[in-house]
Amino acid sequence: MTDHFTKKQIEAFCASVLEVSEMAPIAEHIALCSDCRQIFHEIYREEREHKSFSISLEAEDWFRDEHLDYDRLVALVENKLDKEELEIVTGHIKMCALCQEDVNSFIEFRQKIESDLGTRFAPNPE
């Protein structure tokens, strides 16, 4: 492999501060490149104070600590997420009891107010 990622890029990958579109190519490269994988292991050990670790390249594991914000919650319930984001969100929800509860509560709330969503309020004409 000739195009390696820099140590700074791998550090950002380890810290999960990159966009999804930036993380995927780095993860794929680390999986295939022993040199970059070695840098990854060194950085990860330093960050984790030399504790043992295991890595997973599964999308839902990348976002296990990133909970759903309100906009994503609404987009999920209204089926407005693209395929990739839906995969990530559903994977996270499977692993995260807090977000499962948020989704269920939001759906329940929407069902309760659904009849009121179509009601229009206007001043009483006299």
KEKE-3310 file (N, C-alpha, C; in steps of 0.2 Angstrom, whole numbers, plus 5000, padded with zeros to 4 digits):
npx = (5004:5003:4997:4996:4988:4991:4999:4992:4979:4975:4975:4964:4955:4955:4950:4937:4933:4930:4920:4908:4910:4924:4929:4927:4935:4948:4946:4945:4957:4966:4963:4968:4982:4997:5007:5000:4990:4998:5002:4990:4987:4997:4994:4981:4983:4991:4981:4972:4979:4987:4979:4971:4963:4949:4944:4931:4925:4912:4898:4889:4896:4905:4897:4892:4892:4887:4873:4856:4851:4838:4833:4838:4830:4817:4818:4820:4808:4799:4803:4814:4828:4843:4849:4861:4863:4851:4855:4865:4859:4849:4857:4863:4852:4849:4859:4858:4850:4845:4843:4833:4823:4820:4816:4804:4797:4795:4788:4776:4772:4769:4759:4749:4746:4743:4730:4728:4737:4732:4723:4718:4720:4711:4706:4690:4677:4667)
npy = (4994:5011:5024:5030:5034:5048:5050:5059:5059:5046:5046:5055:5047:5037:5044:5046:5058:5061:5063:5052:5048:5050:5041:5028:5025:5025:5015:5004:5004:5003:4990:4983:4986:4983:4992:5004:4999:4995:5008:5013:5004:5007:5021:5019:5011:5020:5030:5022:5019:5008:4997:4982:4978:4977:4978:4983:4983:4986:4996:5000:4999:5010:5020:5019:5026:5038:5046:5048:5063:5076:5079:5068:5058:5062:5062:5048:5042:5048:5042:5047:5046:5042:5027:5023:5031:5026:5013:5014:5021:5012:5001:5007:5009:4996:4993:5002:5006:5018:5026:5017:5019:5032:5033:5025:5032:5044:5039:5035:5047:5054:5047:5049:5063:5063:5065:5078:5085:5087:5097:5113:5129:5144:5161:5165:5169:5183)
npz = (5000:4996:4999:5014:5030:5040:5056:5064:5058:5061:5074:5076:5071:5081:5092:5088:5082:5069:5054:5048:5034:5034:5043:5038:5027:5033:5043:5035:5028:5039:5043:5032:5031:5038:5044:5046:5055:5066:5070:5074:5085:5094:5097:5102:5113:5121:5123:5130:5141:5141:5143:5139:5123:5111:5094:5083:5067:5064:5060:5069:5081:5080:5084:5096:5108:5105:5106:5100:5093:5094:5081:5073:5079:5076:5062:5060:5065:5056:5044:5036:5035:5026:5018:5023:5035:5042:5044:5053:5064:5068:5071:5082:5091:5094:5103:5113:5127:5132:5121:5114:5123:5122:5108:5109:5118:5111:5100:5106:5111:5099:5094:5103:5101:5088:5082:5085:5077:5064:5066:5064:5070:5072:5073:5079:5068:5068)
capx = (5000:5007:4994:4995:4986:4995:4998:4987:4973:4974:4974:4958:4950:4954:4946:4931:4931:4929:4914:4907:4913:4931:4931:4926:4941:4953:4945:4946:4964:4969:4961:4972:4989:5000:5010:4995:4987:5003:5002:4983:4988:5001:4989:4975:4986:4992:4974:4969:4984:4990:4974:4970:4957:4948:4941:4926:4924:4905:4896:4885:4901:4908:4893:4889:4892:4884:4866:4852:4848:4830:4832:4838:4824:4811:4819:4819:4801:4796:4807:4818:4835:4845:4850:4867:4861:4846:4858:4869:4854:4845:4862:4864:4846:4849:4863:4858:4843:4843:4840:4827:4817:4818:4812:4798:4793:4793:4783:4770:4769:4767:4753:4744:4745:4742:4724:4728:4741:4728:4718:4720:4716:4710:4701:4683:4675:4661)
capy = (5000:5017:5029:5028:5039:5051:5048:5063:5056:5040:5049:5058:5041:5034:5049:5047:5065:5062:5062:5045:5048:5050:5036:5022:5023:5024:5009:4999:5004:5000:4983:4980:4989:4982:4998:5009:4995:4996:5015:5013:5000:5012:5027:5016:5009:5026:5033:5018:5018:5001:4992:4978:4981:4973:4983:4980:4988:4986:5003:5002:5000:5016:5026:5016:5031:5044:5045:5051:5070:5076:5079:5061:5055:5064:5059:5041:5041:5050:5038:5052:5044:5039:5020:5023:5033:5022:5007:5017:5023:5006:4997:5010:5008:4989:4992:5007:5006:5024:5028:5013:5022:5039:5032:5022:5037:5048:5036:5035:5054:5056:5043:5053:5069:5063:5068:5086:5087:5089:5102:5120:5134:5151:5166:5164:5174:5185)
capz = (5000:4995:5002:5021:5033:5044:5063:5066:5055:5064:5081:5076:5070:5088:5096:5085:5080:5062:5051:5046:5028:5034:5047:5035:5023:5038:5046:5030:5027:5045:5042:5027:5031:5045:5046:5049:5061:5071:5073:5077:5091:5098:5099:5106:5119:5124:5125:5135:5147:5140:5144:5133:5119:5105:5090:5079:5062:5063:5060:5076:5087:5080:5087:5102:5113:5102:5107:5095:5095:5093:5074:5071:5082:5072:5055:5061:5066:5050:5039:5032:5035:5021:5020:5028:5042:5045:5047:5059:5069:5070:5075:5089:5095:5096:5108:5118:5130:5133:5115:5113:5127:5119:5102:5111:5121:5106:5096:5110:5112:5093:5093:5107:5098:5081:5080:5086:5072:5059:5069:5063:5075:5069:5077:5078:5064:5070)
cpx = (5004:5004:4992:4992:4991:4994:4992:4980:4971:4972:4966:4953:4949:4950:4939:4928:4930:4922:4914:4911:4921:4933:4931:4932:4947:4952:4947:4954:4968:4968:4966:4980:4992:5004:5005:4991:4992:5003:4995:4984:4992:4997:4984:4978:4988:4986:4971:4973:4986:4985:4973:4963:4955:4944:4936:4925:4916:4903:4893:4890:4904:4904:4889:4888:4889:4876:4862:4850:4841:4829:4833:4832:4818:4812:4818:4812:4797:4799:4810:4825:4837:4847:4856:4866:4856:4850:4862:4864:4851:4850:4863:4858:4846:4853:4862:4851:4841:4839:4833:4822:4815:4814:4805:4794:4791:4788:4776:4767:4766:4760:4747:4742:4743:4735:4724:4733:4738:4723:4721:4716:4717:4706:4694:4680:4668:4658)
cpy = (5006:5023:5028:5035:5042:5049:5053:5061:5050:5041:5051:5052:5038:5038:5049:5054:5066:5061:5055:5044:5047:5044:5029:5020:5022:5017:5003:4999:5001:4992:4979:4981:4988:4988:5002:5005:4996:5003:5015:5009:5004:5017:5024:5014:5015:5029:5029:5016:5011:4996:4988:4980:4976:4979:4979:4986:4989:4993:5004:5002:5007:5021:5023:5021:5038:5043:5050:5058:5070:5076:5072:5057:5056:5061:5051:5039:5043:5047:5043:5051:5041:5032:5020:5025:5029:5016:5009:5018:5016:5001:5000:5009:5001:4988:4997:5008:5013:5027:5024:5017:5028:5038:5029:5028:5042:5046:5036:5042:5056:5053:5047:5059:5069:5066:5075:5089:5090:5095:5109:5125:5141:5155:5164:5170:5176:5190)
cpz = (5000:4999:5009:5024:5038:5051:5066:5064:5059:5072:5081:5075:5077:5092:5094:5084:5073:5059:5048:5039:5028:5038:5043:5031:5028:5041:5041:5028:5033:5045:5038:5028:5038:5048:5050:5055:5067:5074:5077:5084:5096:5101:5103:5113:5124:5127:5131:5141:5147:5142:5138:5129:5114:5101:5085:5074:5060:5064:5067:5081:5086:5084:5093:5108:5111:5102:5102:5098:5093:5085:5071:5073:5077:5065:5055:5061:5059:5043:5034:5032:5029:5023:5025:5035:5046:5048:5053:5065:5072:5074:5082:5094:5098:5102:5114:5121:5131:5127:5113:5117:5124:5113:5104:5114:5116:5101:5099:5110:5105:5092:5097:5104:5091:5078:5081:5080:5066:5060:5067:5067:5072:5073:5075:5074:5067:5065)
residu = (MET:THR:ASP:HIS:PHE:THR:LYS:LYS:GLN:ILE:GLU:ALA:PHE:CYS:ALA:SER:VAL:LEU:GLU:VAL:SER:GLU:MET:ALA:PRO:ILE:ALA:GLU:HIS:ILE:ALA:LEU:CYS:SER:ASP:CYS:ARG:GLN:ILE:PHE:HIS:GLU:ILE:TYR:ARG:GLU:GLU:ARG:GLU:HIS:LYS:SER:PHE:SER:ILE:SER:LEU:GLU:ALA:GLU:ASP:TRP:PHE:ARG:ASP:GLU:HIS:LEU:ASP:TYR:ASP:ARG:LEU:VAL:ALA:LEU:VAL:GLU:ASN:LYS:LEU:ASP:LYS:GLU:GLU:LEU:GLU:ILE:VAL:THR:GLY:HIS:ILE:LYS:MET:CYS:ALA:LEU:CYS:GLN:GLU:ASP:VAL:ASN:SER:PHE:ILE:GLU:PHE:ARG:GLN:LYS:ILE:GLU:SER:ASP:LEU:GLY:THR:ARG:PHE:ALA:PRO:ASN:PRO:GLU)
# end
